[in-house]
Amino acid sequence: MALLGRLVHSDNAGVPQISGSFSAMATSVILSVCPAPPLAAGHLQKALERVREVFSETEASCSRFLQSTDLSKLNQSPSDWHSVAQLCFSAISEAYDAYKLTEGLFDPRILRDLTSLGYVNSWTAGLPDSRSIPSGRTRQALNDWQPGFESDGKVRIGEFPIDLGGIGKGLALRWSAKAIESETPNFLIEAGGDCICSGSGPTGTGWNIGVQNPFQPEGDPLMVLRLSDIAVCTSSTAVRSWWQHGVLRHHIIDPRTGEPGGNGLTAVTVIAKDPALAEIWSKSLFLVGEESIKEFSEFRGVAAAWITDRGEILRNSLADPYIIWNSH
């Protein structure tokens, strides 16, 4: 069974399962496949290298933490036109589509908000700087985002620098799954809370995915999903949270205020056909907050489950078909 945030092995009877892993994009990436004999570990290694290559290329083009990336160069002068690699161009285009789809709930122009809260370096480099600025800062609402795209690979992102961390991992999952699906159709790729599940899994009926308890990340899951040919993502404050001048902060920024959002929520899990779409909606629904998330997610046709800051486990009707076990 895969657990959103880490991988554990279940006692599921069925097709033998083998796994391999590597680190990229500040998380552990795990590829599990269910090989039909005589499929050997060498086939897993070949598929793993393809996945690693996609994640490495995505990080090398779209990370805000590496000064050499196309994104970092764009962010140095966001109002200018820049020629960028296809991966970066596609990621920014996808981010703009997500901005329009969510009516601005997903907005990558929150980089300055993150850095002002101390989240300057990669999480692997340590906790954000809690001494960065006093809490209680304010900023004006952002104007409509209107990036520019040209057919020759040039892009202009506008007035503000952007952070693609809210979509980059989901795109890396999509692109890496595409790279291996023709030769390895029965697989699970997990990247720190985001998963894409292909084929029937080790049970023959899908992959079992556990939803992590944000209050006890190393404990038993709160819910188990069974998924096939679909993706799932959880946005949570369980890991990327820190104190700043006595105020608890986290990385899911509401672009309307520039502050951490998600009133009443600790985690949101979304099930969708595409991992980037699941990641976009998990963050956007988190920002909707506890009071409106059920009505809003059902209205937008998004299968979702969420955990409140009081530990309640809730879901909408669209998530019910995927749930095979619930701790409550």
Summary of the structure (lengths in Angstrom):
residues: 328
radius of gyration: 19.4
end to end distance: 19.4
largest distance: 61.0
contacts: 1090
relative contact order: 0.15
helix: 30%
strand: 26%
